[in-house]
């Protein structure tokens, strides 16, 4: 995990896919988010009830990111 976070975005996404297959959703959410696939990160965080990671993904959303990611996070946080 540590090595993946220090790697290129491509490696982060590949590592995220590996951790997703292994059911390590907390790790894959972080890697998808930092690797640039925030939509996938948010979908996994929401579907696996990883509330602590929803905020992390949402805080990293910036210009050029998918607006649906931010909408999903706001909706989730308002419900909880």
Secondary structure by P-SEA (a helix, b strand, c coil): ccccccccaaaaaaaaaaaaaacaaaaaaaaaaaacaaaaaaaaaaaaccccaaaaaaaaccccccaaaaaaaaaaaaac
